[in-house]
Amino acid sequence: MADEIFFSGSKQYEPSTSSDTLQGLSLTGSVLVAADNQKHQQLIISYVNQIGINAVVADHGLDAVHKALAGKYELLILDMQCQ
């Protein structure tokens, strides 16, 4: 994972093993989180909100499809086993 580099505009971010990995990172945009487990939803939302990204939640697969088609998202985070 140390090989991975994330880009945002003209800034470059390398993953860190320290607890402050997200400190100083600020992005904009929206992601659609499709997960039927509320704990997973809350965990993902807390991470993306920390860096300034708006998270929209879909509680099940069909809801995710409708929201994905109706909205504009930079990223879709999908639970592979979402019902």
Buried (B, 14 or more C-beta within 10 A) or exposed (E): EEEEEEEEEEEEBEEEEEEEBEEEBEBEBBBBBBBBEEEBBEEBBEBBEEBEBEBBBBBEBEBBEEBBEEEEBEEBBBBEEBE
